[in-house]
Amino acid sequence: MRRGFTLIEALIGCTLVSGIAVSLFGVWAMHAKASAHSRDMMVASAFAEQVMEGELSKGYTSEQEPTFGVFTVTHVVDDQPIATDYRHRIYVMDSSDPTLPGVKTVRVEVAWEHGGQWRSYFLTTQLSWQG
């Protein structure tokens, strides 16, 4: 009667455990990347909504010249500050469609760089003269 594991059984067991561990590290890395993207998207959408509300509160008299700006948000992840620059543009344009006289299009764009790629979020709406 034998007791214990053979060398082959031990190697197979170690291989299975290490394969599972490597897979879990991959899932953890994907989760961290998705969380960072979600955080950036949340900041961009909240800012775009706030700016859009400001433009809509001006009503039809909103400025026609595009405005540009940059703001920085610092997140703390694992006690490490991570600063992200967000660039925003606001466009207010008269409608180019001749069937829609007196309609303006308002567009707010927010862009940021994440992982070497530019990401963006935008909101668009239309205003009409209520005279």
DSSP file (Angstrom, degrees, kcal/mol; ACC not computed):
  #  RESIDUE AA STRUCTURE BP1 BP2  ACC     N-H-->O    O-->H-N    N-H-->O    O-->H-N    TCO  KAPPA ALPHA  PHI   PSI    X-CA   Y-CA   Z-CA
    1    1 A M              0   0    0      0, 0.0     2,-0.3     0, 0.0     0, 0.0   0.000 360.0 360.0 360.0 125.9    0.0    0.0    0.0
    2    2 A R        -     0   0    0      2,-0.0     2,-0.3     0, 0.0     0, 0.0  -0.718 360.0-162.3-103.4 152.8    1.5    3.3   -1.1
    3    3 A R        +     0   0    0     -2,-0.3     2,-0.1     2,-0.1     0, 0.0  -0.945  48.5  21.1-129.4 150.5    0.9    6.7    0.5
    4    4 A G  S    S-     0   0    0     -2,-0.3     2,-0.3     2,-0.0    -2,-0.0  -0.352  87.8 -56.9  92.4-173.8    1.6   10.2   -0.9
    5    5 A F        -     0   0    0     -2,-0.1     2,-0.1     1,-0.0    -2,-0.1  -0.781  42.4-123.7-109.7 151.1    1.9   11.6   -4.4
    6    6 A T     >  -     0   0    0     -2,-0.3     4,-2.2     1,-0.1     5,-0.2  -0.439  34.1-104.7 -82.9 168.3    4.3   10.6   -7.1
    7    7 A L  H  > S+     0   0    0      1,-0.2     4,-2.3     2,-0.2     5,-0.2   0.880 121.7  52.4 -61.9 -39.0    6.5   13.3   -8.7
    8    8 A I  H  > S+     0   0    0      2,-0.2     4,-2.4     1,-0.2    -1,-0.2   0.910 108.7  49.5 -65.4 -43.0    4.4   13.3  -11.8
    9    9 A E  H  > S+     0   0    0      1,-0.2     4,-2.3     2,-0.2    -2,-0.2   0.906 111.4  49.7 -62.4 -41.4    1.2   13.9   -9.8
   10   10 A A  H  X S+     0   0    0     -4,-2.2     4,-2.4     2,-0.2    -2,-0.2   0.904 111.4  48.8 -64.5 -41.2    2.9   16.8   -7.9
   11   11 A L  H  X S+     0   0    0     -4,-2.3     4,-2.4     2,-0.2    -2,-0.2   0.904 111.3  49.3 -65.3 -41.6    4.1   18.4  -11.1
   12   12 A I  H  X S+     0   0    0     -4,-2.4     4,-2.3     2,-0.2    -2,-0.2   0.918 111.8  49.5 -63.3 -42.9    0.6   18.1  -12.7
   13   13 A G  H  X S+     0   0    0     -4,-2.3     4,-2.4     2,-0.2    -2,-0.2   0.913 111.7  48.0 -62.4 -43.9   -0.9   19.7   -9.6
   14   14 A C  H  X S+     0   0    0     -4,-2.4     4,-2.6     2,-0.2     5,-0.2   0.891 110.8  51.9 -64.1 -39.6    1.6   22.5   -9.6
   15   15 A T  H  X S+     0   0    0     -4,-2.4     4,-2.2     2,-0.2    -2,-0.2   0.919 111.0  47.1 -63.4 -43.8    1.0   23.2  -13.3
   16   16 A L  H  X S+     0   0    0     -4,-2.3     4,-2.1     2,-0.2    -2,-0.2   0.928 113.5  47.7 -63.8 -45.1   -2.8   23.4  -12.7
   17   17 A V  H  X S+     0   0    0     -4,-2.4     4,-2.3     1,-0.2    -2,-0.2   0.915 113.1  47.8 -64.2 -43.0   -2.4   25.7   -9.7
   18   18 A S  H  X S+     0   0    0     -4,-2.6     4,-2.4     2,-0.2    -1,-0.2   0.876 110.3  52.9 -67.6 -35.7    0.0   28.0  -11.5
   19   19 A G  H  X S+     0   0    0     -4,-2.2     4,-1.9    -5,-0.2    -1,-0.2   0.904 110.5  47.0 -63.2 -41.8   -2.3   28.1  -14.6
   20   20 A I  H  X S+     0   0    0     -4,-2.1     4,-2.2     2,-0.2    -2,-0.2   0.905 111.5  51.5 -65.9 -41.7   -5.2   29.1  -12.5
   21   21 A A  H  X S+     0   0    0     -4,-2.3     4,-2.1     1,-0.2    -2,-0.2   0.919 109.1  49.5 -62.5 -44.2   -3.1   31.8  -10.8
   22   22 A V  H  X S+     0   0    0     -4,-2.4     4,-1.8     1,-0.2    -1,-0.2   0.903 110.5  51.3 -62.4 -40.7   -1.9   33.3  -14.1
   23   23 A S  H  X S+     0   0    0     -4,-1.9     4,-2.0     1,-0.2    -1,-0.2   0.903 108.7  51.0 -62.1 -42.0   -5.6   33.4  -15.3
   24   24 A L  H  X S+     0   0    0     -4,-2.2     4,-2.3     1,-0.2    -1,-0.2   0.872 107.1  53.2 -66.0 -36.5   -6.7   35.2  -12.1
   25   25 A F  H  X S+     0   0    0     -4,-2.1     4,-2.2     2,-0.2    -1,-0.2   0.886 107.9  51.9 -64.6 -37.1   -3.9   37.8  -12.5
   26   26 A G  H  X S+     0   0    0     -4,-1.8     4,-2.1     2,-0.2    -2,-0.2   0.903 109.7  48.3 -64.3 -41.6   -5.1   38.4  -16.1
   27   27 A V  H  X S+     0   0    0     -4,-2.0     4,-2.2     2,-0.2    -2,-0.2   0.896 110.6  52.1 -64.6 -40.4   -8.7   38.9  -14.9
   28   28 A W  H  X S+     0   0    0     -4,-2.3     4,-2.3     2,-0.2    -2,-0.2   0.909 109.3  49.2 -63.2 -42.0   -7.4   41.3  -12.1
   29   29 A A  H  X S+     0   0    0     -4,-2.2     4,-2.1     2,-0.2    -2,-0.2   0.902 110.9  49.7 -65.1 -41.1   -5.5   43.4  -14.7
   30   30 A M  H  X S+     0   0    0     -4,-2.1     4,-2.5     1,-0.2    -1,-0.2   0.894 110.4  51.2 -63.2 -39.2   -8.6   43.6  -17.0
   31   31 A H  H  X S+     0   0    0     -4,-2.2     4,-2.4     2,-0.2    -2,-0.2   0.915 109.4  49.6 -63.8 -43.6  -10.7   44.7  -14.0
   32   32 A A  H  X S+     0   0    0     -4,-2.3     4,-2.0     2,-0.2    -2,-0.2   0.902 112.6  47.5 -63.1 -41.1   -8.2   47.4  -13.1
   33   33 A K  H  X S+     0   0    0     -4,-2.1     4,-2.3     2,-0.2    -2,-0.2   0.912 112.7  48.4 -66.7 -42.9   -8.2   48.7  -16.7
   34   34 A A  H  X S+     0   0    0     -4,-2.5     4,-2.5     1,-0.2    -2,-0.2   0.878 110.3  52.1 -65.5 -37.5  -12.0   48.7  -16.9
   35   35 A S  H  X S+     0   0    0     -4,-2.4     4,-2.4     2,-0.2    -1,-0.2   0.913 109.8  48.6 -64.7 -42.3  -12.2   50.5  -13.6
   36   36 A A  H  X S+     0   0    0     -4,-2.0     4,-2.3     2,-0.2    -2,-0.2   0.915 112.9  47.7 -64.3 -43.1   -9.9   53.2  -14.8
   37   37 A H  H  X S+     0   0    0     -4,-2.3     4,-2.6     1,-0.2    -2,-0.2   0.915 112.3  49.7 -63.3 -42.7  -11.8   53.7  -18.0
   38   38 A S  H  X S+     0   0    0     -4,-2.5     4,-2.3     2,-0.2    -2,-0.2   0.904 110.1  50.7 -62.7 -41.9  -15.1   53.8  -16.2
   39   39 A R  H  X S+     0   0    0     -4,-2.4     4,-2.1     2,-0.2    -2,-0.2   0.928 112.1  46.8 -62.2 -46.1  -13.7   56.4  -13.8
   40   40 A D  H  X S+     0   0    0     -4,-2.3     4,-2.5     1,-0.2    -2,-0.2   0.906 112.3  50.1 -63.3 -41.8  -12.5   58.6  -16.7
   41   41 A M  H  X S+     0   0    0     -4,-2.6     4,-2.6     1,-0.2     5,-0.2   0.885 109.2  52.0 -64.0 -38.6  -15.8   58.2  -18.5
   42   42 A M  H  X S+     0   0    0     -4,-2.3     4,-2.2     2,-0.2    -1,-0.2   0.914 110.9  47.0 -64.5 -43.3  -17.7   59.2  -15.4
   43   43 A V  H  X S+     0   0    0     -4,-2.1     4,-2.3     2,-0.2     5,-0.2   0.937 114.2  47.8 -63.1 -46.7  -15.7   62.4  -14.9
   44   44 A A  H  X S+     0   0    0     -4,-2.5     4,-2.6     1,-0.2    -2,-0.2   0.908 113.3  46.7 -62.4 -43.7  -16.0   63.3  -18.6
   45   45 A S  H  X S+     0   0    0     -4,-2.6     4,-2.4     2,-0.2    -1,-0.2   0.896 112.0  50.2 -69.3 -38.8  -19.8   62.7  -18.7
   46   46 A A  H  X S+     0   0    0     -4,-2.2     4,-2.0    -5,-0.2    -1,-0.2   0.923 114.0  45.4 -64.4 -42.8  -20.4   64.7  -15.4
   47   47 A F  H  X S+     0   0    0     -4,-2.3     4,-2.6     2,-0.2     5,-0.2   0.929 112.7  50.4 -65.9 -44.6  -18.4   67.6  -16.7
   48   48 A A  H  X S+     0   0    0     -4,-2.6     4,-2.7     1,-0.2    -2,-0.2   0.900 111.0  49.3 -61.1 -41.1  -20.1   67.5  -20.1
   49   49 A E  H  X S+     0   0    0     -4,-2.4     4,-2.3     2,-0.2    -1,-0.2   0.902 111.2  49.6 -64.9 -40.1  -23.5   67.5  -18.5
   50   50 A Q  H  X S+     0   0    0     -4,-2.0     4,-1.8     2,-0.2    -2,-0.2   0.925 113.7  45.0 -64.7 -44.7  -22.6   70.4  -16.3
   51   51 A V  H  X S+     0   0    0     -4,-2.6     4,-2.4     2,-0.2    -2,-0.2   0.907 111.8  52.7 -65.6 -41.9  -21.3   72.5  -19.2
   52   52 A M  H  X S+     0   0    0     -4,-2.7     4,-2.8     1,-0.2     5,-0.2   0.912 107.4  51.7 -61.3 -42.5  -24.3   71.6  -21.3
   53   53 A E  H  X S+     0   0    0     -4,-2.3     4,-2.0     1,-0.2    -1,-0.2   0.900 109.5  51.0 -60.2 -39.8  -26.7   72.7  -18.6
   54   54 A G  H  X S+     0   0    0     -4,-1.8     4,-0.8     2,-0.2    -2,-0.2   0.913 111.6  46.5 -63.5 -42.4  -24.7   76.0  -18.5
   55   55 A E  H >X S+     0   0    0     -4,-2.4     3,-0.7     1,-0.2     4,-0.5   0.905 112.3  50.1 -66.3 -41.3  -25.0   76.5  -22.2
   56   56 A L  H >< S+     0   0    0     -4,-2.8     3,-0.9     1,-0.2    -1,-0.2   0.837 103.1  60.3 -66.8 -31.2  -28.7   75.6  -22.2
   57   57 A S  H 3< S+     0   0    0     -4,-2.0    -1,-0.2     1,-0.3    -2,-0.2   0.763  97.9  59.4 -68.5 -22.2  -29.3   78.1  -19.4
   58   58 A K  H X< S-     0   0    0     -4,-0.8     3,-0.9    -3,-0.7    -1,-0.3   0.700  97.5-162.2 -74.6 -19.3  -28.0   80.9  -21.7
   59   59 A G  G X<  -     0   0    0     -3,-0.9     3,-1.4    -4,-0.5    -1,-0.2  -0.341  52.8 -20.8  72.4-152.3  -30.8   79.9  -24.1
   60   60 A Y  G 3  S+     0   0    0      1,-0.3    -1,-0.2    68,-0.1    69,-0.1   0.662 128.2  71.2 -68.6 -16.2  -30.8   80.9  -27.7
   61   61 A T  G <   +     0   0    0     -3,-0.9    -1,-0.3     3,-0.0    -2,-0.1   0.291  69.0 140.2 -84.8  11.5  -28.4   83.8  -27.0
   62   62 A S    <   -     0   0    0     -3,-1.4    -7,-0.1     1,-0.1    -6,-0.0  -0.193  63.4 -90.5 -54.2 145.9  -25.5   81.3  -26.4
   63   63 A E        -     0   0    0      1,-0.1    -1,-0.1     2,-0.1    -5,-0.0  -0.211  25.3-149.4 -62.6 148.6  -22.2   82.3  -27.9
   64   64 A Q  S    S+     0   0    0     -3,-0.1    28,-0.5    27,-0.1    -1,-0.1   0.730  70.1  90.1 -91.1 -25.0  -21.3   81.3  -31.5
   65   65 A E  S    S-     0   0    0     26,-0.1     2,-0.1     1,-0.1    -2,-0.1  -0.533  83.8-113.6 -76.4 135.3  -17.5   81.1  -31.1
   66   66 A P        -     0   0    0      0, 0.0     2,-0.4     0, 0.0    25,-0.2  -0.400  30.2-150.7 -64.3 143.3  -16.1   77.7  -30.0
   67   67 A T  E     -A   90   0A   0     23,-1.9    23,-2.4    -2,-0.1     2,-0.3  -0.929  10.3-165.9-118.0 145.3  -14.5   77.7  -26.6
   68   68 A F  E     +A   89   0A   0     -2,-0.4     2,-0.3    21,-0.2    21,-0.2  -0.897  14.3 154.7-127.6 153.7  -11.7   75.4  -25.5
   69   69 A G  E     -A   88   0A   0     19,-2.0    19,-2.9    -2,-0.3     2,-0.4  -0.987  27.7-136.2-168.3 169.9  -10.3   74.5  -22.2
   70   70 A V  E     -A   87   0A   0     -2,-0.3     2,-0.3    17,-0.2    17,-0.2  -0.998  16.7-179.6-135.2 137.4   -8.4   72.0  -20.1
   71   71 A F  E     -A   86   0A   0     15,-2.5    15,-3.3    -2,-0.4     2,-0.4  -0.985  15.8-142.9-134.9 152.2   -9.0   70.7  -16.6
   72   72 A T  E     -A   85   0A   0     -2,-0.3     2,-0.4    13,-0.2    13,-0.2  -0.929   9.6-168.3-118.0 135.3   -7.1   68.2  -14.5
   73   73 A V  E     -A   84   0A   0     11,-2.3    11,-2.6    -2,-0.4     2,-0.6  -0.986  10.4-151.5-120.7 132.1   -8.5   65.6  -12.1
   74   74 A T  E     -A   83   0A   0     -2,-0.4     2,-0.3     9,-0.2     9,-0.3  -0.917  11.9-169.3-107.1 120.1   -6.2   63.7   -9.7
   75   75 A H  E     -A   82   0A   0      7,-2.9     7,-3.6    -2,-0.6     2,-0.6  -0.767  15.8-138.3-100.9 149.9   -7.4   60.3   -8.7
   76   76 A V  E     +A   81   0A   0     -2,-0.3     2,-0.5     5,-0.2     3,-0.1  -0.952  24.9 175.6-112.1 117.4   -5.7   58.3   -5.9
   77   77 A V  E >  S-A   80   0A   0      3,-2.6     3,-1.5    -2,-0.6    -2,-0.0  -0.984  73.2 -13.4-124.1 121.9   -5.2   54.6   -6.7
   78   78 A D  T 3  S-     0   0    0     -2,-0.5    -1,-0.2     1,-0.3    -2,-0.0   0.905 128.7 -56.1  52.2  45.3   -3.4   52.4   -4.2
   79   79 A D  T 3  S+     0   0    0      1,-0.2    -1,-0.3    -3,-0.1    -3,-0.0   0.649 116.3 117.0  63.0  18.1   -2.1   55.6   -2.4
   80   80 A Q  E <   -A   77   0A   0     -3,-1.5    -3,-2.6     2,-0.0     2,-0.3  -0.968  64.4-131.0-116.6 123.4   -0.6   56.9   -5.7
   81   81 A P  E     -A   76   0A   0      0, 0.0     2,-0.5     0, 0.0    -5,-0.2  -0.548  20.7-168.6 -73.5 134.6   -2.0   60.1   -7.2
   82   82 A I  E     -A   75   0A   0     -7,-3.6    -7,-2.9    -2,-0.3     2,-0.4  -0.968   6.3-156.7-124.9 112.9   -2.8   59.8  -10.9
   83   83 A A  E     -A   74   0A   0     -2,-0.5     2,-0.4    -9,-0.3    -9,-0.2  -0.756   8.2-169.9 -93.3 133.2   -3.5   63.1  -12.7
   84   84 A T  E     -A   73   0A   0    -11,-2.6   -11,-2.3    -2,-0.4     2,-0.5  -0.988  12.9-144.5-124.1 127.6   -5.5   63.1  -15.9
   85   85 A D  E     -A   72   0A   0     -2,-0.4    28,-0.6   -13,-0.2     2,-0.5  -0.785  13.4-163.4 -90.6 131.0   -5.9   66.1  -18.2
   86   86 A Y  E     -AB  71 112A   0    -15,-3.3   -15,-2.5    -2,-0.5     2,-0.4  -0.966   3.2-156.6-114.7 126.5   -9.3   66.5  -19.8
   87   87 A R  E     -AB  70 111A   0     24,-3.0    24,-3.0    -2,-0.5     2,-0.4  -0.856  13.7-169.6-102.0 136.8   -9.7   68.8  -22.8
   88   88 A H  E     -AB  69 110A   0    -19,-2.9   -19,-2.0    -2,-0.4     2,-0.4  -0.957  11.4-170.9-131.3 150.4  -13.1   70.2  -23.6
   89   89 A R  E     -AB  68 109A   0     20,-2.2    20,-2.7    -2,-0.4     2,-0.5  -0.990   7.3-158.4-134.9 142.6  -14.6   72.1  -26.5
   90   90 A I  E     -AB  67 108A   0    -23,-2.4   -23,-1.9    -2,-0.4     2,-0.4  -0.987  10.9-173.2-124.1 123.3  -18.0   73.8  -26.7
   91   91 A Y  E     - B   0 107A   0     16,-2.9    16,-2.8    -2,-0.5     2,-0.4  -0.956  10.0-176.8-117.2 133.9  -19.6   74.5  -30.1
   92   92 A V  E     + B   0 106A   0    -28,-0.5     2,-0.4    -2,-0.4    14,-0.2  -0.968  20.7 171.8-126.0 114.7  -22.7   76.5  -30.7
   93   93 A M  E     - B   0 105A   0     12,-2.7    12,-3.4    -2,-0.4     2,-0.2  -0.935  34.8-117.1-128.1 144.0  -23.6   76.5  -34.4
   94   94 A D  E     - B   0 104A   0     -2,-0.4    10,-0.2    10,-0.2     2,-0.1  -0.497  50.4 -93.1 -69.9 148.9  -26.6   77.7  -36.5
   95   95 A S        -     0   0    0      8,-2.7     7,-0.1     5,-0.2    -1,-0.1  -0.409  25.3-154.5 -66.1 136.0  -28.3   74.8  -38.3
   96   96 A S  S    S+     0   0    0     -2,-0.1    -1,-0.1    -3,-0.1    -2,-0.0   0.506  70.0  99.2 -86.7  -4.6  -27.0   74.2  -41.8
   97   97 A D    >   -     0   0    0      3,-0.2     3,-2.0     1,-0.1     6,-0.2  -0.742  65.3-153.3 -85.4 117.1  -30.4   72.7  -42.7
   98   98 A P  T 3  S+     0   0    0      0, 0.0    -1,-0.1     0, 0.0    -3,-0.0   0.694  93.5  63.3 -65.8 -16.7  -32.5   75.3  -44.6
   99   99 A T  T 3  S+     0   0    0      1,-0.2    -2,-0.0    -3,-0.0    -3,-0.0   0.547  99.7  57.4 -82.3  -5.5  -35.7   73.5  -43.4
  100  100 A L  S X  S+     0   0    0     -3,-2.0     3,-1.1     3,-0.1    -5,-0.2  -0.522  72.8 175.1-121.6  64.4  -34.7   74.3  -39.8
  101  101 A P  T 3   +     0   0    0      0, 0.0     3,-0.1     0, 0.0    -5,-0.1  -0.426  68.5  23.1 -69.3 145.1  -34.4   78.1  -39.6
  102  102 A G  T 3  S+     0   0    0      1,-0.3    27,-1.2    -7,-0.1     2,-0.5   0.674  92.3 125.9  77.2  17.0  -33.7   79.5  -36.1
  103  103 A V  E <   - C   0 128A   0     -3,-1.1    -8,-2.7    25,-0.2     2,-0.4  -0.923  39.5-165.9-110.8 132.9  -32.3   76.2  -34.8
  104  104 A K  E     -BC  94 127A   0     23,-3.0    23,-3.1    -2,-0.5     2,-0.5  -0.898  12.3-141.0-114.0 146.5  -28.9   76.1  -33.1
  105  105 A T  E     -BC  93 126A   0    -12,-3.4   -12,-2.7    -2,-0.4     2,-0.5  -0.920  12.9-161.9-105.5 130.5  -26.8   73.0  -32.4
  106  106 A V  E     -BC  92 125A   0     19,-3.0    19,-2.4    -2,-0.5     2,-0.4  -0.957  11.0-179.0-113.5 127.2  -24.9   72.9  -29.1
  107  107 A R  E     -BC  91 124A   0    -16,-2.8   -16,-2.9    -2,-0.5     2,-0.5  -0.993  11.2-169.2-131.3 129.9  -22.1   70.3  -28.8
  108  108 A V  E     -BC  90 123A   0     15,-2.6    15,-2.4    -2,-0.4     2,-0.4  -0.981  10.6-172.5-117.5 123.0  -19.9   69.7  -25.8
  109  109 A E  E     -BC  89 122A   0    -20,-2.7   -20,-2.2    -2,-0.5     2,-0.4  -0.947   7.1-173.6-117.8 136.5  -16.9   67.4  -26.3
  110  110 A V  E     -BC  88 121A   0     11,-3.0    11,-2.6    -2,-0.4     2,-0.3  -0.999   9.5-179.0-127.5 129.6  -14.5   66.1  -23.6
  111  111 A A  E     +BC  87 120A   0    -24,-3.0   -24,-3.0    -2,-0.4     2,-0.3  -0.956   5.0 171.0-130.7 148.4  -11.4   64.1  -24.5
  112  112 A W  E     -BC  86 119A   0      7,-2.1     7,-3.3    -2,-0.3     2,-0.5  -0.976  31.5-114.9-150.2 159.3   -8.6   62.5  -22.4
  113  113 A E  E     + C   0 118A   0    -28,-0.6     2,-0.4    -2,-0.3     5,-0.2  -0.852  33.3 171.8-101.7 132.1   -5.7   60.2  -23.0
  114  114 A H  E >   - C   0 117A   0      3,-3.2     3,-1.4    -2,-0.5    -2,-0.0  -0.959  68.6 -12.4-141.6 120.0   -5.7   56.8  -21.4
  115  115 A G  T 3  S-     0   0    0     -2,-0.4     3,-0.1     1,-0.3    -1,-0.1   0.829 127.6 -53.3  62.8  33.4   -3.2   54.1  -22.1
  116  116 A G  T 3  S+     0   0    0      1,-0.2     2,-0.4     0, 0.0    -1,-0.3   0.488 120.5 100.1  81.9   2.0   -1.7   55.9  -25.1
  117  117 A Q  E <  S-C  114   0A   0     -3,-1.4    -3,-3.2     0, 0.0     2,-0.5  -0.934  72.0-123.2-121.8 145.7   -5.1   56.3  -26.8
  118  118 A W  E     -C  113   0A   0     -2,-0.4     2,-0.3    -5,-0.2    -5,-0.2  -0.738  28.0-170.6 -86.5 131.1   -7.4   59.3  -26.9
  119  119 A R  E     -C  112   0A   0     -7,-3.3    -7,-2.1    -2,-0.5     2,-0.3  -0.827   4.9-168.9-113.8 156.5  -10.9   58.7  -25.6
  120  120 A S  E     -C  111   0A   0     -2,-0.3     2,-0.3    -9,-0.2    -9,-0.2  -0.986  16.3-166.5-148.2 159.0  -13.8   61.1  -26.0
  121  121 A Y  E     -C  110   0A   0    -11,-2.6   -11,-3.0    -2,-0.3     2,-0.3  -0.993  17.2-179.8-140.7 138.0  -17.3   61.8  -24.8
  122  122 A F  E     -C  109   0A   0     -2,-0.3     2,-0.4   -13,-0.2   -13,-0.2  -0.992  17.7-157.6-144.2 154.2  -19.7   64.3  -26.3
  123  123 A L  E     -C  108   0A   0    -15,-2.4   -15,-2.6    -2,-0.3     2,-0.4  -0.975  13.9-173.4-124.6 141.6  -23.2   65.6  -25.8
  124  124 A T  E     +C  107   0A   0     -2,-0.4     2,-0.3   -17,-0.2   -17,-0.2  -0.999  11.6 156.0-136.9 137.9  -25.2   67.3  -28.6
  125  125 A T  E     -C  106   0A   0    -19,-2.4   -19,-3.0    -2,-0.4     2,-0.4  -0.929  30.3-122.2-148.5 173.5  -28.6   69.0  -28.5
  126  126 A Q  E     -C  105   0A   0     -2,-0.3     2,-0.4   -21,-0.2   -21,-0.2  -0.950  13.7-159.3-125.3 145.3  -30.5   71.6  -30.4
  127  127 A L  E     -C  104   0A   0    -23,-3.1   -23,-3.0    -2,-0.4     2,-0.3  -0.921   8.1-164.2-117.4 145.3  -32.1   74.9  -29.4
  128  128 A S  E     -C  103   0A   0     -2,-0.4     2,-0.3   -25,-0.2   -25,-0.2  -0.923  32.8 -93.7-127.3 158.1  -34.8   76.8  -31.2
  129  129 A W        -     0   0    0    -27,-1.2   -70,-0.0    -2,-0.3   -26,-0.0  -0.502  30.2-170.0 -70.2 129.3  -36.0   80.3  -31.0
  130  130 A Q              0   0    0     -2,-0.3    -1,-0.1     1,-0.2    -2,-0.0  -0.058 360.0 360.0-109.9  31.2  -38.9   80.6  -28.5
  131  131 A G              0   0    0      0, 0.0    -1,-0.2     0, 0.0    -2,-0.0   0.464 360.0 360.0 -73.4 360.0  -39.8   84.2  -29.4
